[in-house]
Structure formats: structure tokens, C-alpha cells
Amino acid sequence: MSEILEIVMLLCFGASWPVNVLKSYRSRTTKGKSLLFLCLIILGYIAGIASKLLNQGYMASFSSKWYVLFFYVLNLLMVTVDLCLYFRNRRLDREAGR
């Protein structure tokens, strides 16, 4: 049951990241964004991935539970894209004198 709840959590976060990435891409500004927040989320996903990889019970059943790790990695990639957009938008803000 705890794995199902973990997947629900990952899906909920995962559903919001594409929307956030699109908003960052379209807005072309860092206003309303927090570099610290993005870095903490990335650190959290890295810790979650490391936890799975270091958990012997999980790794022993990896062939039937690989999807949990997949969602951690997918969410990490989306937040990393948002982080890259943050730096692009910061540059655009500087060029525009904002």
C-alpha cells in the first residue's frame, strides 16, 4: 500500500511539472520563480532516487517495481528542464533590464 501512495504522490507532482515548465518557457521571465525552491526539489528527487537504489528490498524486486524509480527520474528531468529555463529567463531579464 505504501508503494501505491508513493506513486500517487509522484504522479501528482509529475502532473504539475509539465505545466510549470510550459509556464516558464512562455513567460520568458524569472519573476515568481525561486532558484532555491527548484534546487531543493532537485535535491529531494535525487535523495528519493538514492533511497530506492540503496534499498535492498526494493532492488531485490526491481524487475516488478521499476516504475517507481522511473517516475522519480521523470520528475527529476522535468524539474531540471525548469531549472535550465530559469537560467535562460534570468539572462533574458538581464538583457531586458528587468
ChimeraX attribute file (.defattr): number of C-alpha atoms within 10 A of each C-alpha:
attribute: neighborCount
match mode: 1-to-1
recipient: residues
	/A:1	6
	/A:2	7
	/A:3	10
	/A:4	10
	/A:5	10
	/A:6	12
	/A:7	18
	/A:8	12
	/A:9	12
	/A:10	19
	/A:11	16
	/A:12	11
	/A:13	14
	/A:14	19
	/A:15	12
	/A:16	12
	/A:17	20
	/A:18	16
	/A:19	11
	/A:20	14
	/A:21	20
	/A:22	12
	/A:23	14
	/A:24	23
	/A:25	17
	/A:26	11
	/A:27	11
	/A:28	16
	/A:29	22
	/A:30	19
	/A:31	13
	/A:32	6
	/A:33	13
	/A:34	12
	/A:35	12
	/A:36	9
	/A:37	11
	/A:38	16
	/A:39	14
	/A:40	12
	/A:41	15
	/A:42	19
	/A:43	13
	/A:44	14
	/A:45	21
	/A:46	15
	/A:47	13
	/A:48	16
	/A:49	19
	/A:50	12
	/A:51	13
	/A:52	18
	/A:53	14
	/A:54	11
	/A:55	11
	/A:56	11
	/A:57	10
	/A:58	17
	/A:59	14
	/A:60	10
	/A:61	10
	/A:62	15
	/A:63	9
	/A:64	10
	/A:65	13
	/A:66	13
	/A:67	12
	/A:68	19
	/A:69	20
	/A:70	13
	/A:71	18
	/A:72	22
	/A:73	16
	/A:74	15
	/A:75	23
	/A:76	22
	/A:77	15
	/A:78	18
	/A:79	22
	/A:80	17
	/A:81	16
	/A:82	23
	/A:83	21
	/A:84	15
	/A:85	21
	/A:86	23
	/A:87	14
	/A:88	16
	/A:89	20
	/A:90	17
	/A:91	16
	/A:92	15
	/A:93	15
	/A:94	10
	/A:95	9
	/A:96	9
	/A:97	7
	/A:98	11
